[in-house]
Amino acid sequence: MLQTVQVFSTPTCCPTADGHTQAGIMALCEQMGAMAYELLISDCDGVLVDSEILADRVMREALGSFVPSEPLEQLLETTFGQTTREVLRRVEERFALQLPQTLLAQIQARSEALIQAQVQPIAGVREALEQIPLPLAVASNSRRHNVLASVERAGLTARAAGRIFSADMVERPKPAPDVYLLAARTAGVAPERCLVIEDSPTGATAAVTAGMQVLGFTGASHIPPGHGDTLRRIGVLEVFDDMRDLPALFARLTQKRAG
């Protein structure tokens, strides 16, 4: 098990969204003795960086010449968080067609180029995660080189060093729990001592299936109305839409779990 809890340096006078300070949050957590959680695991796309809306644009453009827009829209609303390969498989199954074999690579290349050129970090994510006194891991359904680039864009490479995991490192992508279980196993932490941040039903299902506790983040650009209710039905503990709220939310969960 992880024995050392590292507190990361950010100004202690900076208030969170509800008026708490980092110093107060850290003091509260330390008063609990052994931490209620031992590892924080974050999804990448839609949690660290606002990339889902860019990838979705590429997908719609690529499939628009094969599938009518309205039924395509309806299907894509149900594929949030799935791998590109799985989305294409579902399109072929739903519309009884065979897409070009080169389409997967084309979509991946276009999506990666657009994200590299335009993606922005989720507002406040680096500052929020630096205030959580737990080791940070990243577990994503994207390919590893994309995850590494996005973590760097979010300013969290050092914070998550040695704990970045991707779909191409496991046999089954999300919604299977494999990538989350790999993150926990590598860190030497039991799944029930892991706290996860997820934005998609696919990812939340993976983390819940892994036996972890999950927070649902709904602050990215692609989030549809009512999405928080969808995440709650899967079993997330809390839903929040502003990363500035995370430190106080973490302190509240820690206090509740320890009590």
Secondary structure, 3 states (H helix, E strand, C coil): CCCCCCCCCCCCCCECCCCCEHHHHHHHHHHCCCCCCCEEEECCECCCECCHHHHHHHHHHHHCCCCCHHHHHHHHCCCCCCCHHHHHHHHHHHHCCCCCCCHHHHHHHHHHHHHHHHCCECCCHHHHHHCCCCCEEEECCCCHHHHHHHHHHCCCCCCCCCCEECHHHCCCCCCCCHHHHHHHHHHCCCHHHEEEEECCHHHHHHHHHCCCEEEEECCCCCCCCCHHHHHHHHCCCEEECCHHHHHHHHHHHHHHHHC
